[in-house]
Amino acid sequence: MSDATCESCGEHNAPYAEFCIACGNYLGWQDRRPATGRAQEAPPGLDPPHHHTEPAEPGQSSAAHSAPSPVSGETRSVTTPPAPQAHRTESPCSACGQPNPPERRFCRKCGAKLAVGAGAGPPPSAPDGVGWRRFLPGDTSRRQARAAYRRSLPARYRVTRVLAGVAAVAMGGSLLSLAGHNPAGWLREQWYAVRGTLEPVPEVTARADPAHAVVAGYLPGFAVDGTLDQAWATTWSGGGATGAACGPIPNGGRAALVLTLPERVTLRGVEVAPGLPAEDPQRVLQWRPRLLQLTYADGSCERVELADSGELRKHRVRAVSTTTVRVEIAAAAPPRSGRDGGVAIGEIRLLCRPGCRPG
């Protein structure tokens, strides 16, 4: 008789086992015992006796070897007893008393979990479709077994499962509404937070403060025009600040770039292209920003370190709700000529979550 395969995990079990040796799943969903009147197979581990016929002496028939009976003088065939097998210690189940081999973890009669050292051997290796393989797209054996189990449940249990899920979702939405959050918006925010999705704030305007401290031909609007072909620049007298803490900037730029947002928005990042474009030959003849100081509408500020590159790069900032951002150059890399001159910002973009809802 073939082994009984567990429909839950795919483990092979003895033909007469009622519970899976690996997961304890009940195997008796369908009758696997032989029909009445058929000869039953020998239980596993017990072999039928082997009849061995001794070789015949010369001149005797080789069909069988006969020996005279000490009582009646009749002859009988000599049967060789089976070879002794290794003794297997089976421990009884503490629940029903059924002996179990040492490799089982669950009783083969009642399915009770066996104690450690009393028929509980190491867990068997997982067959195909068990373990991490069940997550592969082509492996559906475990999902099919679960679906079959759910279909076997009474209808009231399946309806209860669906209603419980709907009630849990409704309760979560109610709690978010009581806390002043839009459930759909809150879920969208969490999804954006996990993915780190940010987009530029639209319709940002720029001006210089003071307005006259601007290098000719490098207007403030060039820093927010969406391209890297043009830049805003102000004069720079050398020196600069160090460290991450905000404060006065000694010998810094003559002007700051003030960015105004169309409405109050929660900022979460900035994209900056410091200096002129990398292919512009005038780039190495000017100072290039290395440290920016950002001051928000509530008076708080933070500093952002920049790489000496003309490329647009993203930088994270703390989440702050504001309507304006004052950008000051706190430190800059010196020009190749070694003389004082202008310092430029090719492009700066303020970043928020998609949709840029009011803060």
N, C-alpha and C positions, 0 to 999 in steps of 0.2 A: 504493500500500500504506500502511496506517495506521501511525502511530508505535508503537513498542514501549513499553508502560507498565511501569515498574518495580514489582514487587509488594511491594517493601520500603518505598520512600519515595514512590511515586507520580510520579516524574519521567518526562517524556516523552523517549524516545530515538529515534535513527534506526532505520528498520526492520531494517537489517542489523547493528546494534550487538549485541555479545555481553555487554557489561558496562555497568551504569548509569553515566551521565555524572556523577551527583551523589554516589552512595554506593558505587559499585563493585560492586554486587550482580550476580551472574551472571544474565543474562537468557535463557540458552538452555535453560531447563527444558522448554520445548516447542518443536518445530521451527517457526520462523516463515518459512523460506525457501519460495519458490513451488515447486510440484510440477514434475517433469521434463517438458519439452516445452512449458511455458508461456512466453510472452514475459516476460522480466524487465524491471522498470521501470528507468529510468535512475537511476544513483546520485544522491544529493542534490547539488545545486550544478551539475549538468550538464544543460542543456536541449537537446532535439532541435533540429536545424537547421530554421530557418523558411524556407519557400519563398515568395518574394515575386514576384508577377507584375506586371511593369511595365504601366502603362496603355497601351491600344492607340491608335494614331494614328487620326485621323478616317478613316472609310471602311474600317477593318479590324475584324476580329472581336474582341470584348472577352473571349473565352473564355480566351485565353492569348497571350502575346507570344513570337514565335519569331524566332530569329536564324539566318542561314545559317552552316553549318559551313565553316571555311576549307579543309577537305580535301575533303569529299564533297559539299558544297553542301547537305547536309541541315540542317534546322532543329532547334534544341534550345531548351528553356526556360531562361530566365536565373534562376539561383538566387542570392538575396542572402545572403551569409554572416551568421551570427548576430553580434549586437552584442557587442563584447568585454566580459567581466565583470571585476569587481574581483578582483585577484589575492589569493588567500588562502594565506598561508604555513603549510604544515603541517609540523610537526616530527616526525621519526621516533621511535618508542618505543625506549628504550635496551635493552629486553629482547628484543623480537621484530623491531624495525625497521619496524613498521607506521606509516605517516604518520597523524597525528591533527590535527584542526583546533585552533586556539588556545583554544577555549572548553572543551575536554575536560580533565578532571582524571585520568581513568583511560583506559588504552589500550582502544580499541574491539575489539581482537582478543584480547589475552591478559589484559586487566584490570589490568595493572601500573600503579602510581601514576606519573604523569608528573612530571618535575622542574619546578620553578618556572621559568617563562619558556620551557619547551619543551612547549607544548600545555596548560599548566595555567593557565587563566584564572580569573577570580573565580568563586566558587561560585554556582550558580544560585539564584534565589529559591525558597523552599520552597512547594510547592503545598499545597492544602487537606489537612489531616490530618497535616502534618509540622510539627515544632516544638512550640510550646506547645499547639497545637490537639489534639494526640494525647491530652492529659490531659482533654479535655472528655468528659462522660458520653456524648454522642451520637456521638462519633467512634471507630469501632471498626476502621478500616482497618488501622492499624499492629498492633493486637492480633491481628487475624485473620491478618495476614501472619506474625507471630511464631508463632502457633499452628500455621499450616500448615507452617512450617519445622520446628517441633519434631515434628510428626507425620511429616514426611518422614525423620527420623533413624531409624536402626535401633533396635530395641527395647532393645538392651543399653546404648545411650547414655542413653535415657530412664530406665532403671532405675538407672544409675549416678548420674544427677543427683539422683534422689529419695534414694538411699542416702547420697550426700554431704551433702545437707541434714539428714537425720536424724542423721548422725554429728556434724555441726557443733553441732546443738542438744544432743545428748547430751554432747559434750565440754564445752560451756559450762556445762551443769548440773553436771557432775562437778567442774569448777573452782570453782564457787560453793560446792558442798558441802564441798570440801576447805578452803575459806576460812572455813567456819563459817556460811554463809548458806543460808537456805532459798530455792531458786531461784524458786519462785512468790512468796514474800514479798518477795524482792529486786526482782523485776520489778514487783510492785505498788507498792513504795516508790518506784521510779524513775518510775512513771506518776504517782503522787501528787505527786512533786517537780516534774515538768514542769508539771502543772496547778496546782500550789500549793494543793492540797486540804487543808483543816484542819477540825477539828470540836472542839466543847467537850469537855473532860474531864468525865465524869459523876461524880456523888456527891462533889463537893468541899464540904468544910465550912469554916466561917470562925469565928474568935474574935478578940477585941481584946486587945492587949498594951500596957499593963495593962488589965485588964477594966473597971476603974471609970472610965476616961477615955473615956466614951461619952456623947454628947448624948442626953438622954432622948427615947425614941420612935424612935431610929435605931439599931436593933440590928445586930450584925455579920452575922447570917444574911440580912438584907435585900439585901446586896451579891451574894449567890450564889443568890437564889431564882428566877432566870430571868425576872424581870419588871423593868420600869423604874418601877413605881408607888411603890416604897419604896426607901429608901437607908440606908446606914450613914454615921454622922457622928461626928467627934471634934472637940475644941476646937482652935482655931488661934490662935497668938499673933503672926502676921505674920512678916515676914522670909522666909527660905527660901534654898535653895541654887541655884547656877547651874552650867551646864556638864554634860557628859555623863559625867564621871568620878564614881564613887561616893565617898562620904565622909560625915562627920558633917553633920547638918542643923541649922543654927543657928535657934533660935526656931521650930521646926517644930511639927507636931502633937503632941498629948499621947499619942496611942496609934497603934499600927500594926495593920494588918489581917493576920492570919496565916492563910493558906489551906493546908489539909491535903488531899492527894490520897489516894485509896483504895489506891494502889500506886505503885511507882516508874514514872514516865512521862517520856518525852522530850518536853519542851515546845518549841514552835516559834513561838508567838505568844500574844497576849492581846487580848481585846476589852474596852474600857473605856467606860463612860458616866460622865464626870466631873460631879459635882454633882447637884443635883436635876433632875428632868425639865424640859425647856424650857418647858412650859406651866405649871409650878408658879410662882405669884407670889413664893414665898419664895426662888426661885433667886438673884435679883439681890441679895438681902439677906444672902447667905452668901458665904464664900470658895468659889472653884471651883478644883479641882486643875488645875495646868498641867504638873507634872513629877512622875513617880512613880519611886521607887527600889525595885527588885525584888532581894531577897536570897534565894538558893537554899540548899538543904540543905548543899551542900559549901562554903558561905561565899562563893562568888562572887556578884557582883551586877552590875546594869546599870540604866541610867535610860531611861525612855520619856517622850517629850514628848507632851502632849495638847493638843487644840484646845479652845477655850472654847465647848463645845457640850454639850448634854445628850443627844446622840445616841450610840448604841453604835457605836464605830469599832474596826477591826482594826489591830493593830500587830505587826510582825514582831519577834521576839527571837531571839537565837542559840540553837541547839539545845543544850539542857542536860537531863540526866537528874536528876530530883529527886523528892522526896516532899512537900516543903513550899515555899511561896513567902511571904516576908515583904514586905508592901506598905506602904511609907511614902510619905507625901506630902512631896515635897521643895520644891515651890513652888506657889503658888496665886494666882489673880487676885483682886483686892480686891473687897469688896461695894460696892454703890452707896451704902450708908449711911456708909461710911468707918470703921466701928467694928469692933472685934474680935468674933469669933463662931465659929461652927462651920464645918467644911469637910466635904463629903460626897462619897461615891462611890455613884452610883446602881446600877451593876452592873459586875462584873468577871468575865470568863470566861477560863480557861486553855485554850489550844488545842494540839492534837496531831494527828498523822496519823489518818485513819479507823481505828477499831479500838483505838487507844491501847494498843498492845502494851507490856508491861513493858520498861523501858529496860535 
